[in-house]
Amino acid sequence: MDNNHEKDKSNLGSSPIAFKAETKQILEILIHSLYTEREVFLRELISNASDALTRVNFELLTNRQVIEPQVELGIRIIPNESEKTLTVEDTGIGMTEQELITNLGTIAQSGARDFIAAASEGDQDISTLIGQFGVGFYSAFMVAESITVTSRSYLEDAQAASWYSTGADTFTVKPADKNTRGTSVTIKLKGDAAEFLQEARLREIIRKHSDFIPFPIYIGDEAEQANRQTAIWRQQPNELQEKDYEEFYKQLTLDFEPPLAYAHMLVDAPVQMYAVLYIPSKTKPNFFSPRKEAGLKLYARKVLIQEFNRDLLPEYLGFIQGVVDSEDLPLNVSRETVQSTKIMLNLKKLVTAKVIDTLENLASHDADRFHEFWSAYGEFIKQGVAIEMTDYKPLLPLLRFYSTSQTEELSSLADYLQRQQPGQKDIYYIMGDDQRSVLHSPHLDVAKHYDYEVLLFTDPVDAFMLTNLKEYQDHPLVNIAAANLVLPSEVDGEDGQQPAVDESGQTKLIERFQNQLGERISSVRMTDRLSESPARLVDPEGGLNQEMQRVYRILEQDFQVPPKVLELNPRHPIIVSLSNLPEDDQRSELVIDLIYQDALLIEGLHPDPAGMITQIQKIMQAALD
């Protein structure tokens, strides 16, 4: 240490240091709040000790210039009935004087404020809030008259220091006598906290909250562990129950809701690996979850190598949480080596396949829970289909869509094929901005006529998905809105209900529409594909298809959709009546413009829907006149 640091040390021991404002508020809440689960303080202190052990364990992989490199990595809990103290000590990474001040005198402002706000509402158990908002150490003041923290850093030239507080406005830090590496937290217990001196009670708490901590926990002078410690992912699945997996999930994620599903992997070839994987019930973790980014915990022979490894799963499965442990990875592996090794490629292939298999199994055996999954994560599966150039096909059985015949119930592509009409080869779909509007699309007229089921693609990601998804089980996916659509049978149009505009009238109508709409359209033509609708817009031959146009619209806000072809239904009453109107009738111009704007609106392309109000009012006035 330099001289300045030594000078700071002497000053620290002589005068109290004030807690930061947010920390003081938290202490006030904890010290003066009464609730049943005060035991969580021990869970939090053990968790902190485990973090310190994990950090020094990682340090030891590449650096042996530390204090006591051979000492066992463990946690010891020492109750002292005569002194009424409880000590939690570890052989972890330890802290310097300045780290004691920084770590124990200040809480990250965002975490502190959110905890204070949540605790002030009074409708949640504070014991659950502690784990969510990262204020674990301070929970010890629920049972403490005072707390002393003595620590020595792993650095060889570090000096031990001691932190002391009664939970009042200040704390003190001073030099200490401690020859061993690590940290000890000694709590002077309040009179009503004597239960935490009983060995049986301590064992109960450890088994409940800290059984899967990856380091041994001892009580007093005993050599027998109080926790099972066994890495759950290395146990045989038949030795575990669902509650074991859920308990480990809570410790891993601090998520108090059980996962939607989990998977346990024990693999011998092509690599030896173990894994436990979870699908959380929600897309976003708790705000103060230990998971700060996507990725799985990567272990090499039970030693944590990376906290958040993003190379074990494809990006679209980044919501998966869990642990992967391999016997084949070297302990001194670096991130760069991890990314380039063939072992990692094998691990990724195995883990990805297991996740997809788990989802398929969920879909087959628990439709309700899979529906929950799809509601939360369906967009990610579609992204996978969009971005995976060669490996997207295993995802196709997981896709779910609404359709014109199943508007309330999701269907798979396989379900759709089972409901196909005789002779139907293609899988028809339609794209739109939302289900309600797309169900009124004129493009569906021909499908309704022949009772063809049409899938509804209304998510923005659907356009990207369709860049890869061209067919399913040799059945092409076909846009029902395509101008060149070929159906198994053609619409004959002979319904006898309405007279059609004759050929001469059609030619005149086309000319009137073209003259009035000008460059807003590519061309005008008649069609026999409409029955219930007067008109529709389709893409001109050789232009960008609807799927790519939607992709460009999403990626480029200023993308201009190219002019489309306006197709008219010569049998619709509006078109028939319009053909009978003189060209100089004021209603003719209003109706032509409104037909075009209606077509834009139903395609989701109208630049100013509210502007149609003026046109509609003019039509109403003309009708009344």
Buried (B, 14 or more C-beta within 10 A) or exposed (E): EEEEEEEBBEEBBEEBBEBEEBBBBBBBBBBEEEEEBBBBBBBBBBBBBBBBBBBBBBBBBEEEEBBBEEEEBBBBBBBBEEEBBBBBBBBBBBBBBBBBBEBBBBBEEEBBBBBBEBBEEEEEEBBBBBBBBBBBBBBBBBBBBBBBBBBBBBBEEBBBBBBBBBBEBBBBBBBBEBEEBBBBBBBBBBEEBBBBBEEEBBBBBBEEBBBBBBBBBBBEEEEEBBBBBBBBBBBEBEEBEEEBBBBBBBBBBBBEEBBBBBBBBEBEEBBBBBBBBBBBBEEEBBEBBBBEEBBBBBBBEBBBBBBEBBBBBBEBBBBBBBBBBBEBBBEEBEEEEBEEBEBBBBBBBBBBEBBBEBBBEBBEEBEEBBBBBBEBBBBBBBBBBBBBEEEBEBBBBBBBBBBBBBEEEBBBBEBBBEEBEEEBEBBBBBBBBEEEBBBEBBBBBBBEBEEBBBBBBBBBBBBBBBEBBEEBEEBEBBBBBBBEBEBEEEBEBEEEEEEBBEEEBBEBBBEBBBEBBEEEBBBBBBBBBBBEBBBBBBBBEEBBBBBBBBBEBEEEEEEEBEBBBBBBBBBBEBBBEBBEBEEEEEBBBBBBBBBBBBBBBBBBBBEEEEEBEEBEEBBEEBEEE
